[in-house]
Each structure stands twice: as structure tokens, then as C-alpha cells.
Amino acid sequence: MMHLYASSLAGTVGLLFFFTLFLAALVYAFWPSNKQTFEHMARLPIDEDEGDKW
């Protein structure tokens, strides 16, 4: 009985942890102040004169 409870608790805690991690990644990706950084990084492969500025 204790193993079943521990297994269920571990599954629930893991699910909540990874869901929270996923939400944090979404918030970071769509945060307005990060837009300029992401746009700059997206242009790096096609900008030949930029070099290694990051």
C-alpha cells in the first residue's frame, strides 16, 4: 500500500514540476522584452557581416 501511495505521489509531483517548467519556458519565450534578442538570433545565420558578437 505504501509503494502505491509513493508511486502515485512521485508521478503527481513530477507532472506538476514539468508542467511548471513548461509554463516558465513559455513565459520566457513570449516575454515582450525578449523579442529583440530572439529576432537578432534568428537573423544570425543569414547575416554574414555580423560575426561573433554574442
PALOMAR-127355 format. One record per residue: residue number from 1; residue in three letters; z, y, x negated of N, C-alpha, C in turn. Coordinates in Angstrom, 3 decimals, m for minus. Layout:
N
NUM  ALA  Z  Y  X  Z  Y  X  Z  Y  X
...
***
This chain:
54
1  MET  0.000  m1.189  m0.813  0.000  0.000  0.000  0.000  1.268  m0.867
2  MET  0.768  1.234  m1.935  0.838  2.402  m2.822  m0.507  2.655  m3.509
3  HIS  m1.221  1.572  m3.868  m2.523  1.716  m4.520  m3.524  2.368  m3.576
4  LEU  m3.489  1.982  m2.312  m4.395  2.564  m1.324  m4.132  4.056  m1.148
5  TYR  m2.863  4.449  m1.110  m2.493  5.855  m0.976  m2.924  6.647  m2.219
6  ALA  m2.667  6.093  m3.404  m3.030  6.779  m4.648  m4.538  6.917  m4.768
7  SER  m5.266  5.887  m4.382  m6.724  5.931  m4.443  m7.281  6.976  m3.474
8  SER  m6.732  7.016  m2.293  m7.175  7.995  m1.304  m6.854  9.417  m1.758
9  LEU  m5.668  9.605  m2.303  m5.268  10.922  m2.784  m6.145  11.375  m3.947
10  ALA  m6.438  10.460  m4.862  m7.283  10.812  m6.006  m8.689  11.187  m5.545
11  GLY  m9.206  10.476  m4.570  m10.530  10.803  m4.039  m10.557  12.160  m3.374
12  THR  m9.526  12.470  m2.627  m9.448  13.761  m1.942  m9.289  14.906  m2.933
13  VAL  m8.419  14.725  m3.912  m8.205  15.766  m4.925  m9.481  15.975  m5.740
14  GLY  m10.164  14.896  m6.081  m11.427  15.022  m6.816  m12.487  15.753  m6.015
15  LEU  m12.578  15.419  m4.728  m13.542  16.091  m3.864  m13.255  17.581  m3.777
16  LEU  m12.002  17.939  m3.567  m11.632  19.353  m3.484  m11.878  20.083  m4.801
17  PHE  m11.594  19.416  m5.918  m11.813  20.023  m7.226  m13.296  20.317  m7.449
18  PHE  m14.159  19.330  m7.205  m15.582  19.533  m7.454  m16.219  20.463  m6.428
19  PHE  m15.716  20.492  m5.211  m16.203  21.448  m4.226  m15.842  22.869  m4.638
20  THR  m14.622  23.059  m5.135  m14.202  24.371  m5.625  m15.031  24.782  m6.835
21  LEU  m15.308  23.853  m7.730  m16.144  24.130  m8.896  m17.554  24.528  m8.469
22  PHE  m18.098  23.838  m7.472  m19.417  24.161  m6.943  m19.444  25.561  m6.336
23  LEU  m18.416  25.906  m5.565  m18.351  27.240  m4.971  m18.230  28.324  m6.035
24  ALA  m17.461  28.052  m7.091  m17.329  29.027  m8.174  m18.675  29.234  m8.871
25  ALA  m19.434  28.166  m9.066  m20.758  28.294  m9.684  m21.707  29.096  m8.794
26  LEU  m21.637  28.881  m7.488  m22.476  29.650  m6.563  m22.123  31.131  m6.583
27  VAL  m20.834  31.420  m6.568  m20.397  32.817  m6.602  m20.860  33.481  m7.894
28  TYR  m20.730  32.777  m9.013  m21.176  33.330  m10.291  m22.683  33.567  m10.295
29  ALA  m23.433  32.619  m9.769  m24.892  32.732  m9.793  m25.400  33.858  m8.903
30  PHE  m24.735  34.102  m7.795  m25.221  35.114  m6.854  m24.435  36.416  m6.908
31  TRP  m23.554  36.568  m7.886  m22.806  37.823  m8.025  m23.784  38.936  m8.401
32  PRO  m23.755  40.074  m7.720  m24.749  41.136  m7.950  m24.810  41.650  m9.385
33  SER  m23.698  41.707  m10.084  m23.730  42.250  m11.445  m24.386  41.299  m12.447
34  ASN  m24.586  40.044  m12.089  m25.238  39.087  m12.986  m26.751  39.073  m12.830
35  LYS  m27.271  39.793  m11.861  m28.701  39.762  m11.571  m29.534  40.211  m12.772
36  GLN  m29.144  41.291  m13.418  m29.911  41.805  m14.551  m29.923  40.809  m15.705
37  THR  m28.803  40.179  m15.969  m28.735  39.188  m17.039  m29.654  38.011  m16.745
38  PHE  m29.622  37.497  m15.516  m30.459  36.355  m15.163  m31.939  36.716  m15.188
39  GLU  m32.280  37.917  m14.752  m33.683  38.338  m14.800  m34.162  38.465  m16.243
40  HIS  m33.305  38.984  m17.128  m33.661  39.085  m18.541  m33.866  37.699  m19.143
41  MET  m32.974  36.782  m18.848  m33.098  35.419  m19.368  m34.344  34.725  m18.830
42  ALA  m34.731  35.028  m17.591  m35.922  34.417  m17.005  m37.194  34.920  m17.675
43  ARG  m37.160  36.158  m18.197  m38.343  36.719  m18.851  m38.453  36.331  m20.325
44  LEU  m37.416  35.797  m20.919  m37.434  35.482  m22.348  m38.579  34.560  m22.776
45  PRO  m38.893  33.499  m22.046  m39.976  32.628  m22.511  m41.345  33.302  m22.559
46  ILE  m41.560  34.334  m21.750  m42.872  34.971  m21.742  m42.916  36.266  m22.559
47  ASP  m41.764  36.767  m22.963  m41.721  37.968  m23.804  m41.735  37.551  m25.267
48  GLU  m42.853  37.777  m25.920  m42.974  37.354  m27.316  m42.302  38.330  m28.277
49  ASP  m42.195  39.599  m27.922  m41.668  40.602  m28.840  m40.141  40.737  m28.763
50  GLU  m39.499  40.029  m27.868  m38.048  40.165  m27.714  m37.285  39.573  m28.886
51  GLY  m37.659  38.409  m29.332  m36.925  37.767  m30.411  m35.610  37.198  m29.933
52  ASP  m34.659  37.113  m30.828  m33.351  36.551  m30.511  m32.325  37.658  m30.366
53  LYS  m32.241  38.291  m29.222  m31.306  39.378  m29.018  m30.019  38.920  m28.364
54  TRP  m29.959  37.663  m27.884  m28.763  37.182  m27.193  m27.989  36.287  m28.067
***
